[in-house]
């Protein structure tokens, strides 16, 4: 059984990452509707439009959401493994907070086309994931 403090950290981390994904999805939808431009024929047809180029911000938000889906499951799986191993909640809270902050800033930088910030925040998230893997290795 997962200790309740570790479970709370894991749940808060998952919720924060879900919220980030929800915001990125919202940005995509709103920007497409405002521009009245959809590249998928079925989406354009729904509003009686012809397919066209989507706004850059929608494309960037989609990329950020895809990047999130590629990275966060690994972190969440490692966080769950750490908690199941009986790891202390404080190190989990610290590394999870760093990961969530890095991923939120990376998403913002991707949507706003900010380099080198996007790369720096991405690598910060990778470092937090590696730190969590190290905490697990120390327990095994």
C-alpha positions as CSV (number, residue, x, y, z in Angstrom):
1,X,0.0,0.0,0.0
2,X,1.2,3.5,-0.8
3,X,1.7,5.8,2.2
4,X,-1.0,8.5,2.2
5,X,1.5,11.4,2.0
6,X,3.2,9.9,-1.0
7,X,-0.2,9.1,-2.6
8,X,-1.2,12.8,-2.1
9,X,2.0,13.9,-3.9
10,X,1.4,11.5,-6.7
11,X,-2.2,12.6,-7.1
12,X,-1.3,16.3,-7.0
13,X,1.4,15.7,-9.7
14,X,-1.0,13.8,-11.9
15,X,-3.6,16.5,-11.5
16,X,-1.2,19.3,-12.3
17,X,-0.1,17.5,-15.5
18,X,-3.7,16.8,-16.5
19,X,-4.5,20.5,-16.0
20,X,-1.6,21.5,-18.2
21,X,-2.8,19.1,-20.9
22,X,-6.3,20.5,-20.6
23,X,-5.1,24.1,-21.0
24,X,-3.0,23.1,-24.1
25,X,-6.1,21.4,-25.6
26,X,-8.2,24.5,-24.8
27,X,-5.6,26.7,-26.6
28,X,-5.8,24.5,-29.7
29,X,-9.6,24.6,-29.8
30,X,-10.0,28.3,-29.2
31,X,-7.3,29.3,-31.7
32,X,-8.8,27.1,-34.4
33,X,-12.4,28.5,-33.8
34,X,-11.2,32.1,-33.7
35,X,-9.3,31.7,-36.9
36,X,-12.1,29.5,-38.3
37,X,-9.4,27.4,-39.8
38,X,-9.1,23.6,-39.5
39,X,-6.7,21.4,-41.5
40,X,-8.8,18.2,-41.1
41,X,-11.6,18.1,-43.6
42,X,-14.1,16.6,-41.1
43,X,-13.5,19.4,-38.6
44,X,-13.8,22.1,-41.2
45,X,-16.9,20.5,-42.7
46,X,-18.6,20.5,-39.3
47,X,-18.6,24.3,-39.4
48,X,-19.2,24.5,-43.1
49,X,-15.7,25.5,-44.0
50,X,-13.0,24.3,-46.3
51,X,-9.9,22.8,-44.8
52,X,-7.1,25.3,-44.4
53,X,-3.9,26.1,-42.5
54,X,-4.3,26.1,-38.8
55,X,-3.0,29.0,-36.7
56,X,0.6,28.7,-35.6
57,X,-0.4,28.7,-31.9
58,X,-2.7,25.7,-32.5
59,X,0.1,23.8,-34.1
60,X,2.5,24.7,-31.3
61,X,0.0,23.8,-28.6
62,X,-0.6,20.4,-30.3
63,X,3.2,19.9,-30.3
64,X,3.4,20.7,-26.6
65,X,0.5,18.4,-25.8
66,X,2.2,15.6,-27.9
67,X,5.5,16.2,-26.1
68,X,3.7,16.0,-22.7
69,X,2.1,12.7,-23.6
70,X,5.5,11.4,-24.6
71,X,7.2,12.4,-21.3
72,X,4.9,12.5,-18.3
73,X,3.8,8.9,-18.3
74,X,7.4,7.9,-17.6
75,X,7.7,10.3,-14.7
76,X,4.3,9.3,-13.2
77,X,5.2,5.6,-13.5
78,X,8.5,6.3,-11.7
79,X,6.7,8.3,-9.0
80,X,4.3,5.5,-8.5
81,X,7.1,3.0,-8.3
82,X,9.0,5.2,-5.7
83,X,5.8,5.5,-3.6
84,X,5.2,1.7,-3.8
85,X,8.7,1.1,-2.6
86,X,7.9,3.1,0.5
87,X,10.0,6.1,-0.5
88,X,9.8,9.2,1.7
89,X,7.2,11.7,0.6
90,X,9.4,14.8,0.9
91,X,12.0,13.9,-1.8
92,X,9.0,12.8,-4.0
93,X,7.3,16.2,-3.4
94,X,10.5,18.1,-4.2
95,X,11.3,16.2,-7.4
96,X,7.7,16.2,-8.5
97,X,7.4,20.0,-7.9
98,X,10.5,20.6,-10.0
99,X,9.2,18.3,-12.8
100,X,5.8,20.0,-12.9
101,X,7.3,23.5,-12.9
102,X,9.7,22.5,-15.7
103,X,7.0,20.9,-17.8
104,X,4.6,23.9,-17.4
105,X,7.4,26.3,-18.3
106,X,8.4,24.1,-21.2
107,X,4.9,24.0,-22.5
108,X,4.6,27.8,-22.2
109,X,7.9,28.2,-24.0
110,X,6.8,25.9,-26.8
111,X,3.5,27.7,-27.4
112,X,5.2,31.1,-27.3
113,X,8.2,29.9,-29.5
114,X,10.8,30.7,-27.0
115,X,14.3,29.2,-27.4
116,X,16.5,28.5,-25.6
117,X,14.0,28.5,-22.8
118,X,12.1,25.6,-24.2
119,X,15.2,23.4,-24.3
120,X,16.3,24.5,-20.8
121,X,12.9,23.6,-19.3
122,X,12.7,20.4,-21.2
123,X,16.1,19.4,-19.9
124,X,15.1,20.4,-16.4
125,X,12.2,18.0,-16.6
126,X,14.6,15.3,-17.8
127,X,16.9,16.0,-14.9
128,X,13.9,15.7,-12.5
129,X,13.0,12.4,-14.0
130,X,16.6,11.1,-13.7
131,X,16.7,12.3,-10.1
132,X,13.6,10.3,-9.4
133,X,15.1,7.3,-11.1
134,X,18.1,7.8,-8.8
135,X,15.9,7.8,-5.7
136,X,14.4,4.5,-6.9
137,X,17.8,3.0,-7.6
138,X,18.9,4.0,-4.1
139,X,15.9,2.1,-2.6
140,X,16.3,-1.1,-4.6
